[in-house]
Amino acid sequence: MLKHIGSNWALSGLQLAAMMWLTPFILAELGPESNGVWVTIISMTGFLSLFVMGVPMSTVKHIAEHVARGDTQRANGAVGTSAGISFALAGCALVVSVPLYFAFERGLLLSDSWSLDEATLGQARVAWWIITAQICSAFVMRLPLAIFDAHRDFVTRNLLLAVALGLRVALAYALLTWRPSVSALAWCPVGVQLFEWAGALILLRRRHPDIRFSVKAFDKGMVREIVGFSLFATLVNVGTMLAFRSNAMVIGVFGSTSDVTDFDIGNKFFEPLVGIMIAVASVVLPTSARLETQGRRGELSQVFLKWSKVCVSIALLVGVYLLVLGPRFLGVWIEPRYEEASGGVLRVLMVSFLFYLPIRGVALPILLGLGEAKRPAIGLLSMGLGNIALSVYLVQRYGIMGVAYGTAIPNVLYALWVLRDTCRELGVGVGEWCAHVLGKTVPAALLPAAGLYWLLIERPPTDMLGLCIAGGGSVALFGLLWAGFVYRGDPDFRGGSSS
């Protein structure tokens, strides 16, 4: 697993580097108001992706099972059936996009709190429909990537996505330099998606020539099989959208576009951190399906404990730094006002992510790989609904900090729910999990946290160099503690199974 997860982490590192450059560049070119409009468009149109109904996730699971059995015909049937279903669902999404657009225009674009000029209004309308078309076409155009995941061919997939990431940066720079507007920026994901689609098809022919990406292999008998699992995967996606993509809309209704930008800056590290965990999850899910198919469920408890400890270690490594120096980092990285405007949001969300991220990386994909999606899916849906309810209530009293608390509390509750469910499914005690995963990692993190806090109080960094030196020192201390204390004597890291 380490090779595959390592390649995923390398891609996540490149995505983080791209985000670090693109965020201040886009904000500088668009300005806080137009940037807030852009964030809201991405958040609202993102809900259209729910119509894919978890088909890609279901496709990965079913192809992985058929590949494990050596049944190429059934694997091709799963691909063709998923493609046919995705075409139909894309049409449904296009139909629903019309009333969603009118809700966006009348509820936000033309609202008194936004007060946008005619030029910005026109650009926002064009951007909406460009992004809508891109999301709907992605139902089918991103499906080939699921084939790489099912074969655990993550290195090839990640090389393709790394090149596409470079294209994204180049397109964003070129488009915003040519015309700094949300409508120009909207063409960036379109170009990237076309490149990924063409590249994936070419690589599939070379890497997995037995697998055909064609609707001709559509098998009516597999529809219920794929859709049955994908319905629960859909609940997972709905919950995720409600939990993490609804914040911009809630803030937009009760505040200004600048408030949306302030919250987005504080929440900017969420996607890269989740990307690091999904790097693990995308390998764990097909691995779980393969081990279950081969009757080797007992090995999953080792995978669960080992990689949960790794994910907690990474979450603490990044989380401790962001909890202490995160607000100062935002002020230096973007501009000084964001240290106060967005720093509190960052800290509140980071506390909850310390609970949520390791569960998202290991526990949830194990349950999905085992086909036990019902309970975590319902839990994630409840988490999303709880986020909206709490955020709507708290934003009216505490502004964007209320939305941060409205997001954080359900995060923690959901993480505890899924942890208990996964432990019960694998026959691992919650106490055993805590002792193995948290017994040494949490105490070891206290020393770097204390050092960073002393630095913040006594000698606060004033530039990016100082922040990087502080980060490097923290990473070095973490490395020493983890090598000499946390992982010392751990049987999983002495030539154990890589699964």
Phi, psi and omega in degrees: 000331188299321181298315182293314180293324178298319178293324176296319179294324177299318177296319178299322178296319177295320178296321178296316179298319178296318179297320181297326179275318186290323186302303179294329179294310180297318180297319179293322182285320183272327188088159183301322184291307180294327176297321176297322176296315180300314180299319180293319177300314180298320181293314184288314180293336178301333180293338177295333180294346177296336182291349176289346171057034178068016182300316178302318179296318178295323179298315178303312183299312186287321177296318179300320179295316181290324177295320179299329178273351183075023182261087183294323182298315179292326178296316177296323177298321178295320178295309182297320179294318178297321179295316179297317178298320182294322176301314181295319182291327177297321177297319177298319180297320178298320179296316182290336182296337182293304177296329178295322178296316181295326175295320178296314184292311185282329182275332185234304185305317184262011182286155180293328183290334179274317175050058182271148177281170186296323180296314180294323177300314180297318179296321180295320180295316179295316181299321180305310186284331175295313180294323178299313179298320180295317182295316181294320178291335180294338179307318181263321189289337177264357181297324178304331179297331178296330179293319176298317180299317182297327178273000185056036178264062188284331181297312179298312180302317184289328174297318177298314181291331177293318177295319178297325178295318176298321176297321179299315179298315180296317180294317179300316179296313183294316184292317181285332174291322178290312180210103181286085181209160180292330179292322177292318181296331183297336179286344183299306180296335177295311179297319180296318182295319177299319178296314180299319181298308181296316181296319181296318181295319179295316182291326179297320179297328182273320186274321184224068187296339180285340181267125182251124175269092185206139177290344180299336180275009181305130182235110182303327182293343181264354183301310182297321180299314182286314182292327180302313178288322186292338177298318178286325175297328177297318177299324176299314181293321178298313179300318179297316179298313181296324183284324190237350180247355182270348185298319181298322180290318179299314179294321180298324180291321186257357182216203184253173177293331176293325176297322177299316179295318180301316179292319182297321178295318178293334182261010191294334184272358182297308184297316177298322180292318176296324178300322178296320180286323177294334174302325175281314185300321183293339175268322182296320184299303178295331176295318178297315179298320181293314181295322178295316180297324182272007179070031183243040183300328182303331180289343183291332179297323176293317177300316182300310183290317183297309186280338171295320179295320178297314182293321175297320180298317180293318179299320179290320179303311181280319186296320180299317180297314183291325178296322184271307187254001182306309179301318178296322178299316179299318181296322179281321185291313183262283173196157191306326185296337182284345175299318179271319185292326186240347185298318179297320177300315180302314183293316180297313181294324183294324177301314181290328180292333176299330175277314190286318190299312180296326178292319178296328184281328188233304188297311183298311179295332176296314179298318180294319179295330178278355183082008180265067187264344190299306185294311178296329179293315178295322178296318180292324176297318177296322177299315180295317179294322177296323177300312181297313182299312180295319183295317179298321180289315187279332182297330182287341179256322189238008178065217185292337175293327176296321177294323178298315178293323178296334176275320188290316185298310177298328177305311183294314181298319180294318180300317179294323179297310183292324178300313180298318182295317181292318178301317180294320182294324184264358181073028178253127179290145178300321177297320177297317178299313182298318181295317183287319188269320186256342188306323180248332185292316182293311176302322182293332181284344184293324181293310175300323179297317179295320179296317179294322180293319177299317180298318180297321182281315188270318183220068184297131178299142182245356179214174184294326178299314179297320178294321179292321178296318178298318178295317178298319178296320178296317179297318180297317179294318175302314182301316179296315181293321182288323179287319186269344185229305188293310185262358180293123180081001180284120183295336180290344184240033175230059179076025179290180183295138175265354178050000000 
